[in-house]
Amino acid sequence: MSDEQEYLTFKIKDEEFGLDILYVQEIRVWSSVTELPNKPNYFKGIINLRGVIIPVIDLRQRFEIEPLEYSATTVTIILRSQKSERLNAIGIVVDSVSDVYKVSSEAIRPAPEFGSHIDSCFLNGIASIDEKLIILLDTQKLLDQNELYSATSKEELAEIVD
């Protein structure tokens, strides 16, 4: 019997991506964010979610895919780290949410080396589900906020929030 894991899938452009569903806190329709100065273009801003300040990035722009006007299908997926020592959360803006799939560990193949717009450090593998390929992302690496704060320090965020 194989180990199965559930993945929430979503679309960016014509590609379908998957995230470990255990990291998904909630899915929200797109709503405005508080913008911060001197930030990378993919960093949309911050939101206050029940007293927790969460940075929001546009995954399409983070992967250097041309920006898209937000629509009724645009959603923000709130991801939360499973580490108990401190809350680490991020919102990622995607074109639309697709489905939830159970994927066996045998169905996941290593991501090939290819000239993609996707930073390969975020790739966890490729799964073939229902005759389509789903790019599985490494949720832990997406939650690594060192990259997010490269233009905005935690101290600057604290000043804005207070």
N, C-alpha and C positions, 0 to 999 in steps of 0.2 A: 504494500500500500504506500502510495507516495504522499509526500507532504503537500498540502494545498494551501494557497494563500489567496486572499481576496484583494483585488485591485479595482480602484475607482478609475474609470477611463474618461478622458476628455479630449476634445479636439483643439488643435491649433493649426490653422490653415487646412490642409487636406490630410494631416497626419493625426493618428490616434495615439495618445500617451496614457500610461497607467501609473498610479501611485498606490503604495501599500495603504489599504483602507484603514488600518489601525492608527495611522497618523492623521487621518481626516477628522477634524473636530466638527466642522459644519460647512455647508455650501450656502452662499448668500448671493442674491441678485446684486449686480453691480450698483454701488452707490458711491457718492463722492467721498473723497478722502481729504485730509488736511495735508496740503503740500508743504514740503520743506525746501529751503534754498540749497543751492550747490549740491545737487544730487545727480546720479546717473539718470539717463532718460528712462530706463526701465523701472526705476524706483518711483512709484506713483505717489507715495506719501504714507500717512499713518491713519489708523482708525482706532477708536476707543470701543472695544468690545467688552461690555459688562465690566468696565473698570480696568481692563488690560489693554495697554497700548501695543498695537500690532502693525509692523511695517507691511506694506503692500507693494508687490512688484508685478509688472506685466510680463508674464513668461514668454509671450510672443516676442516682445522687445528684448528680453534677456537673451533669447536664442538668436537675436539679430535677424528676425523675420519682420518684414515691413509692418508698421502699426496698422491697426484696424479700428475703425470707428466702433465704439461700444454700442451694443444693441440689446434687445430684449433677451437674447440668449446668453449674453456675456455674464459670467459669474465669477465670484471670488471664492476660491476654496481656502478655508482656514486650516492650516496644518499645525499640529502640535507635537512637540518632541515627546517621546516616551520616557525620557530621563526624568527621574523624580526629584533630583536635587534642585532644579530651578525650571520655571516655565519658559519654554522657548517656542514661540509661535510666529507664523508668517502667513500672510494672505497672498495667494497667487491668482492673478487674473488670467482666465482662459476664455477661448471663444465660446465653448459650450461643454456641458457634461454629457457623456455618452451612456455608460452602463457600469455595472459591477460584474466582474468575472472572477471565478475561482480558477486559479492557474496552478498546475502541479509543477513542482521543481524541475521535473524532467522536460516540461514544455518550454522552459526558459533557456535560451541560448545566449552565449556571450555576445555583446555588441561588437560587430565587426569594425575594423578601422576604416573609416570612410570620410571623405571631405564634406562634412555636414555643417550646417549652421549651428548645430547643437554642440555646446561645450561637452566634450566626451566625459568630463569628470562627473557630470550629472547622470550619465547612463548607467543603468544597472543590468540591462540585458534586453533581449527581444523575445516576445512570446507570440506564437502563432495560435490564434483563437478564431474559430469559425471561418477559416480560410482568409483571415486578414492578419497583418502583422501589427503588433502593438509595441511601442517603444516604452519600456519600463524605466522609470526614473528612480534614482537613489534619493529617497525622501530625506534621509539624514543629511546628505550633502546640500539639498535645497534649504534645509533648516539651519545651515551654517551661516550665521549672520555676520561673520567677519567680512565677507564680500559686500553685504548690504551696507555696512557702516564704513565702507572705504571712503565715502565722501561726507558722511555725517557721523560724527562721533556719538557715543552713548551719552556723553555729558551734554552735547548740544541738544539731543533729543530730550533729555531730562529737563533742560531749561525751557524748552518749548512746551512740554507737557505740564509743568508746574504752574 
